[in-house]
Amino acid sequence: MTYVNIASTTINMGGCEESCGFYFIFSLFTFFVWMDLSFFGELADHGSLYNASSAKYMMFPVKTVKLRMQDHTSHYINLPLMELADERMGISSFPGVTPNLISGVHLFAAVVAAKCMISGSLCVRRLGVLLYEIRYQLDILDGVVFRAQTDKKNSYESGFGSFGYLIDAFSDMCGGILMATACTLFLWHFPPVKRVRVVSFGSDFRDQELGRKAILNECSREGEQLVHWNRPAVVVRMVAATVQLIMRSALWDFYLRSYVQLFESRNSNIPKDLQIEVLNYRFTWLVFWLWKVSSADAVIQFTLMAILFDKLWTWVQILISLGFIQLITVVLISQLHLIEVRAYLLV
């Protein structure tokens, strides 16, 4: 008869999974660093103004303000994939395919993904992560289709105020709220555990052979115990995380509009050479990169990663304890930079 040590097997599987997770995150991090170096390296070599012949030999021929502030996954993975898909399959030329239709499809994908993320099965939650990443790719695809159908393939700009922009923004907002709600419901049904220090008191009878001289020695023993978090406390933290996500989305959009107005909008009061000069400042690049890792989309990508490796509550705790401080720091830096740029450009 063969006996299997279930505990040992579980530990080995957990260790293997953690190792795979480490190598996956390390590879992804290395890829993003390499792409950042390539992107900003081209900026250093060619600046923000170059001709079409030079762009042919670049890895990133288009470097708009929006792309510089876009999260790493969307910029370096989803955008090239969706552009390649449209180029090879001609999605934008399919009858009936419109950006608004794609926005509706990725909203439906968000609903299905959120349903999966509530599940108690880690495999089903990982399926939800995959579906939500597909939702992100479809969100990128609606922009690709819009640019292809309007003959603006190299115009990576947000059509602020247009009907399509409002539809896409509504779908994105609903998608974010659905994911936040799914995470909250999951933590409500399966509350995380925490270690608490407990002190137990026991009676130690000594010298019992002495009868009346028996000594009752109360001795305390310290230990740790795993207890579930209080559900209302979990909900409060998730609400705070959701509020932070909304703040990041609104602030990213505000600074994107501000910088587009300063650097890419036609304004007779701002000389073009001054726009290019400030746009090429290293500190301007730094501010854009800070928003690249601080946007709501970036935080959602981190959240998907946490769900993938079953570390959602750990990530929520980090987001609550450090996220607001990090966001305030980025906003202060951006606001000071914006004030200086406006003063320099005399606007």
C-alpha positions in Angstrom: 0.0 0.0 0.0 1.3 3.4 -1.0 0.9 6.4 1.3 1.0 10.0 0.1 2.0 12.8 2.4 -0.7 15.3 1.4 0.8 18.1 3.6 4.2 17.7 2.0 2.8 17.7 -1.5 0.7 20.8 -0.8 3.8 22.6 0.5 5.9 21.6 -2.5 3.1 22.7 -4.9 2.9 26.0 -3.1 6.6 26.5 -3.3 6.7 25.7 -7.0 3.8 28.2 -7.6 5.6 30.9 -5.7 8.8 30.3 -7.7 6.9 30.4 -11.0 5.2 33.6 -9.8 8.6 35.2 -8.9 10.1 34.4 -12.3 7.0 35.6 -14.1 7.0 39.0 -12.2 10.8 39.3 -12.6 10.5 38.7 -16.4 7.7 41.1 -16.8 9.5 43.8 -14.8 12.7 43.2 -16.8 10.7 43.6 -20.1 9.0 46.8 -18.9 12.4 48.3 -17.9 13.9 47.4 -21.2 11.0 48.9 -23.1 11.2 52.1 -21.0 14.9 52.4 -21.7 14.2 51.9 -25.4 11.3 54.4 -25.4 13.0 57.2 -23.5 16.3 56.3 -25.2 14.7 57.2 -28.6 13.5 60.4 -27.0 17.0 61.3 -25.9 18.4 60.5 -29.4 15.8 62.1 -31.6 13.8 64.4 -29.3 10.1 64.9 -29.8 10.3 66.4 -33.3 11.5 64.2 -36.2 10.6 63.4 -39.8 8.8 60.4 -41.3 12.1 58.9 -42.7 13.6 58.8 -39.2 10.4 57.3 -37.7 10.7 54.3 -40.0 13.7 53.0 -38.1 12.3 53.6 -34.6 10.8 51.1 -32.3 8.3 53.8 -31.2 7.6 56.1 -34.1 4.8 57.9 -32.2 5.4 59.4 -28.8 2.4 61.5 -27.8 1.8 62.8 -24.3 -0.9 60.1 -23.8 1.4 57.3 -24.7 4.1 58.7 -22.4 1.6 58.6 -19.5 -0.1 55.3 -20.4 0.4 52.3 -18.1 3.1 49.8 -19.1 0.9 46.9 -19.9 -1.4 48.9 -22.2 1.5 50.7 -23.9 4.0 47.9 -24.4 1.8 44.8 -24.7 -1.9 45.4 -25.4 -1.5 48.3 -27.9 1.1 46.5 -30.2 -1.0 43.3 -30.0 -4.2 45.0 -31.0 -2.6 47.0 -33.8 -1.1 43.8 -35.1 -4.4 42.1 -34.9 -6.1 44.8 -36.8 -3.3 44.9 -39.4 -3.4 41.1 -40.0 -7.2 40.5 -39.7 -8.6 43.8 -40.8 -11.0 44.1 -37.8 -11.7 47.7 -38.4 -13.0 46.9 -41.9 -15.5 44.3 -40.7 -19.1 45.3 -41.5 -20.8 46.6 -38.4 -17.7 46.9 -36.2 -17.5 50.2 -34.5 -15.6 51.6 -31.5 -18.8 51.9 -29.5 -19.7 48.2 -30.3 -16.3 47.1 -29.0 -16.8 49.3 -25.9 -20.1 47.4 -25.2 -18.3 44.1 -25.7 -15.5 44.9 -23.2 -18.1 46.0 -20.7 -19.8 42.6 -21.0 -16.4 41.0 -20.6 -15.9 43.0 -17.4 -19.3 41.6 -16.1 -18.3 38.0 -16.7 -14.8 38.6 -15.3 -16.2 40.1 -12.1 -18.5 37.1 -11.7 -15.5 34.8 -11.9 -13.5 36.9 -9.4 -16.1 36.3 -6.7 -15.6 32.5 -6.8 -14.0 30.6 -4.0 -11.9 28.7 -6.5 -8.5 30.2 -7.3 -8.7 28.7 -10.9 -12.0 30.4 -11.6 -10.6 33.7 -10.2 -7.6 33.3 -12.5 -10.0 32.9 -15.4 -11.6 36.1 -14.3 -8.1 37.8 -14.4 -7.7 36.5 -18.0 -11.1 37.8 -19.0 -10.4 41.2 -17.5 -7.1 41.4 -19.4 -9.1 40.6 -22.5 -11.4 43.5 -21.6 -8.3 45.7 -21.4 -7.2 44.6 -24.9 -10.7 45.3 -26.3 -10.5 48.7 -24.6 -7.3 49.3 -26.6 -8.9 47.8 -29.7 -11.7 50.3 -29.8 -9.1 53.1 -30.1 -7.3 51.2 -32.8 -10.5 50.8 -34.8 -11.4 54.4 -34.3 -8.1 55.6 -35.6 -8.2 53.2 -38.6 -11.8 54.2 -39.5 -11.1 57.9 -39.3 -7.7 57.6 -41.0 -5.8 58.8 -37.9 -3.5 55.8 -37.3 -0.7 57.9 -35.7 -3.0 60.1 -33.7 -2.9 58.7 -30.2 -5.1 61.3 -28.5 -8.2 61.3 -26.4 -11.2 62.9 -28.1 -12.2 64.8 -25.0 -16.0 65.5 -24.9 -16.9 63.5 -28.0 -19.8 60.9 -27.9 -17.4 58.0 -28.4 -15.1 59.3 -25.7 -18.1 59.4 -23.2 -19.2 55.9 -24.2 -15.7 54.5 -23.7 -15.2 56.4 -20.4 -18.5 55.1 -19.1 -17.5 51.5 -20.0 -14.2 51.9 -18.4 -15.7 53.4 -15.2 -18.2 50.5 -15.0 -15.5 48.0 -15.6 -13.4 49.4 -12.7 -16.4 49.6 -10.4 -17.3 46.0 -11.3 -13.8 44.7 -10.4 -13.8 46.7 -7.1 -17.2 45.3 -6.2 -16.1 41.7 -7.1 -13.0 42.0 -4.9 -15.2 43.4 -2.1 -17.7 40.6 -2.3 -14.9 38.0 -2.5 -13.3 39.3 0.7 -16.8 39.5 2.3 -17.5 35.8 1.6 -13.9 34.7 2.3 -12.6 37.1 4.9 -8.8 37.2 5.1 -7.0 36.0 8.3 -4.6 37.8 10.5 -2.3 36.7 13.3 -3.1 38.0 16.7 -1.1 37.5 19.9 -3.0 35.6 22.6 -2.1 35.1 26.2 -3.4 31.9 27.8 -3.4 31.3 31.6 -3.1 27.9 33.1 -2.9 26.4 36.5 0.3 24.6 37.4 0.0 22.6 40.6 3.3 21.9 42.3 4.2 20.0 45.4 0.9 18.3 45.4 2.3 15.7 47.9 2.3 18.5 50.5 -1.5 18.6 50.5 -2.4 21.9 52.2 1.0 23.4 51.1 0.2 22.9 47.4 1.2 26.0 45.5 -1.1 27.2 42.7 1.3 28.8 40.2 -0.6 30.9 37.6 1.6 30.9 34.5 1.0 32.8 31.3 1.7 31.4 27.9 2.0 33.7 24.8 1.2 32.5 21.4 -0.3 33.4 18.0 -3.6 32.6 16.6 -5.2 33.1 13.2 -8.5 34.9 13.2 -10.6 36.3 10.4 -10.8 40.0 9.8 -14.0 41.7 10.8 -16.2 42.0 7.6 -17.1 45.7 8.1 -13.4 46.5 8.5 -12.7 44.7 5.2 -15.5 46.7 3.5 -14.2 50.0 4.8 -10.7 49.2 3.4 -12.1 48.2 0.0 -14.2 51.4 -0.1 -11.0 53.4 0.6 -9.2 51.5 -2.1 -12.0 52.2 -4.6 -12.0 55.9 -3.7 -8.3 56.0 -4.3 -8.8 54.3 -7.7 -11.4 56.9 -8.7 -9.0 59.7 -7.6 -6.2 58.2 -9.6 -8.4 58.1 -12.7 -9.7 61.6 -12.3 -6.2 63.1 -11.6 -4.6 61.2 -14.5 -7.2 62.5 -16.8 -6.8 66.1 -15.5 -3.0 66.1 -15.9 -3.3 64.5 -19.3 -5.7 67.2 -20.5 -3.4 69.9 -19.0 -0.3 68.6 -20.7 -2.0 68.0 -24.0 -3.2 71.6 -24.0 0.3 72.9 -23.2 2.3 70.6 -25.6 0.1 69.3 -28.4 -2.7 71.8 -28.9 -2.3 74.5 -31.4 -2.0 77.8 -29.6 -0.8 81.0 -31.2 0.4 82.3 -27.9 2.8 79.4 -27.3 5.8 79.2 -29.7 6.3 75.7 -31.1 10.0 75.6 -30.3 9.2 76.4 -26.6 6.7 73.5 -26.5 9.3 71.1 -27.9 12.0 72.4 -25.6 9.9 71.8 -22.4 8.6 68.5 -23.7 12.2 67.3 -24.0 13.2 68.3 -20.4 14.2 65.2 -18.4 12.0 66.4 -15.5 9.0 66.4 -17.9 9.8 62.8 -18.8 9.9 61.9 -15.1 6.5 63.4 -14.4 5.0 61.5 -17.3 6.7 58.3 -16.2 5.4 58.8 -12.6 1.8 58.8 -14.0 2.7 55.8 -16.1 3.0 53.8 -12.8 0.4 55.8 -10.8 -2.6 55.8 -13.0 -5.8 53.9 -12.2 -5.0 51.4 -15.1 -1.7 50.7 -13.5 -3.2 50.0 -10.1 -5.8 47.7 -11.7 -3.0 45.8 -13.4 -1.3 45.4 -10.1 -4.6 44.2 -8.6 -5.0 41.6 -11.4 -1.5 40.4 -10.6 -2.4 40.1 -6.9 -5.6 38.1 -7.7 -3.6 35.9 -10.1 -1.2 34.9 -7.2 -3.9 34.9 -4.5 -2.4 37.9 -2.7 -5.4 40.3 -3.0 -5.6 41.2 0.6 -1.9 41.8 0.9 -2.1 44.2 -2.1 -5.1 46.0 -0.6 -3.2 46.6 2.6 -0.2 48.0 0.7 -2.6 50.2 -1.4 -4.2 51.6 1.7 -1.1 52.2 3.7 1.2 53.5 1.0 -1.0 54.3 -2.0 -2.5 57.6 -0.8 1.0 58.8 0.2 2.4 57.9 -3.2 -0.5 59.5 -5.0 -0.2 62.8 -3.0 3.5 62.9 -3.7 3.0 62.4 -7.5 0.2 65.1 -7.5 2.5 67.6 -5.7 5.4 67.0 -8.1 3.0 67.2 -11.1 1.3 70.4 -9.9 4.6 72.2 -9.2 5.9 71.1 -12.6 2.7 72.3 -14.3 2.9 75.7 -12.6 6.5 76.1 -13.7 5.7 75.1 -17.3 2.8 77.5 -17.5 5.0 80.3 -16.2 7.8 79.5 -18.7 5.3 79.3 -21.6 3.6 82.5 -20.4 0.1 80.9 -20.4 
